[in-house]
Amino acid sequence: MGKQKDLVFVHAFVLGQVQGVGFRFATIFQARKLGVSGWVRNRRDGTVEVKVIGPSPKVEKLVSWLKEGPPLARVDQVIIKEKKTVAKNTFENRFEKRPTL
């Protein structure tokens, strides 16, 4: 992982046909492949919520992937609610699925 100052946090919402198409599991696979930490969950409004921390280039790759999603998904928009540099990884170097909110 990069130096502490290189860590970036992103909180995003993915809109479109993103539930019931394997979006969360594909996001977990991509995040673990990239070596970033955080979580993903479905929301009752039909969106998918993602929080991720990692080195900036790896987080940017995941955000780019979110704009496409897995083959069965249709992503209409990715809204970045928050993006900031952080001092430490608060997700304990793992990426997981969280319960629907």
C-alpha positions as CSV (number, residue, x, y, z in Angstrom):
1,M,0.0,0.0,0.0
2,G,1.1,3.6,-0.6
3,K,2.2,6.0,2.0
4,Q,-0.3,7.2,4.6
5,K,-0.8,10.5,2.8
6,D,-1.7,8.7,-0.4
7,L,-4.8,7.2,1.0
8,V,-8.1,8.4,-0.4
9,F,-11.6,7.8,0.9
10,V,-14.6,7.8,-1.5
11,H,-18.3,7.5,-0.6
12,A,-20.4,6.8,-3.7
13,F,-23.9,5.9,-4.8
14,V,-24.5,3.9,-7.9
15,L,-27.9,4.4,-9.7
16,G,-29.5,2.3,-12.4
17,Q,-30.3,-1.4,-12.7
18,V,-27.8,-2.3,-10.0
19,Q,-29.7,-4.7,-7.7
20,G,-30.4,-8.3,-8.4
21,V,-27.6,-8.4,-11.0
22,G,-24.6,-9.4,-8.9
23,F,-23.4,-5.9,-8.4
24,R,-22.3,-6.2,-4.8
25,F,-20.4,-9.4,-5.3
26,A,-18.7,-8.1,-8.4
27,T,-17.7,-4.9,-6.5
28,I,-16.2,-7.0,-3.7
29,F,-14.3,-9.1,-6.3
30,Q,-12.9,-5.9,-8.0
31,A,-12.1,-4.2,-4.7
32,R,-10.2,-7.2,-3.4
33,K,-8.4,-7.6,-6.7
34,L,-7.3,-3.9,-6.5
35,G,-6.3,-4.3,-2.8
36,V,-8.6,-1.5,-1.5
37,S,-10.7,-1.6,1.7
38,G,-14.3,-0.7,2.5
39,W,-17.8,-2.0,2.0
40,V,-20.8,-2.2,-0.4
41,R,-24.5,-2.5,0.3
42,N,-27.9,-2.3,-1.4
43,R,-30.2,0.5,-0.3
44,R,-34.0,0.2,-0.2
45,D,-34.2,3.0,-2.8
46,G,-32.7,0.7,-5.4
47,T,-29.2,2.2,-5.3
48,V,-25.9,0.6,-4.3
49,E,-23.8,2.4,-1.7
50,V,-20.0,2.0,-1.7
51,K,-17.4,3.3,0.7
52,V,-13.7,2.7,-0.2
53,I,-10.3,3.6,1.1
54,G,-7.0,2.9,-0.6
55,P,-4.2,4.4,-2.7
56,S,-5.6,7.1,-5.0
57,P,-4.8,5.2,-8.3
58,K,-6.5,2.0,-7.0
59,V,-9.6,3.9,-5.7
60,E,-9.9,5.7,-9.0
61,K,-9.8,2.3,-10.8
62,L,-12.6,1.0,-8.6
63,V,-14.7,4.2,-9.2
64,S,-14.2,3.8,-13.0
65,W,-15.3,0.2,-12.7
66,L,-18.4,1.3,-10.8
67,K,-19.5,3.4,-13.8
68,E,-19.7,0.1,-15.8
69,G,-20.5,-2.5,-13.3
70,P,-20.9,-6.2,-14.0
71,P,-22.3,-7.5,-17.3
72,L,-26.0,-7.7,-16.2
73,A,-26.0,-4.2,-14.6
74,R,-27.1,-1.0,-16.2
75,V,-25.3,2.0,-14.5
76,D,-27.1,5.3,-15.1
77,Q,-25.0,7.4,-12.8
78,V,-22.3,7.3,-10.0
79,I,-22.7,10.0,-7.5
80,I,-19.6,10.8,-5.4
81,K,-21.0,12.1,-2.1
82,E,-17.6,12.5,-0.6
83,K,-13.9,12.3,-1.6
84,K,-11.0,13.2,0.6
85,T,-7.5,12.3,1.6
86,V,-7.3,10.4,4.8
87,A,-4.6,9.6,7.3
88,K,-5.4,5.9,7.9
89,N,-7.4,3.0,6.7
90,T,-10.4,2.7,9.1
91,F,-11.7,-0.5,7.3
92,E,-8.9,-2.8,8.5
93,N,-7.7,-3.8,5.1
94,R,-10.8,-5.7,4.1
95,F,-13.7,-5.2,1.7
96,E,-17.1,-6.6,2.6
97,K,-20.8,-6.7,1.9
98,R,-23.0,-4.9,4.5
99,P,-26.8,-5.4,5.1
100,T,-29.3,-3.4,3.1
101,L,-30.2,-0.1,4.6
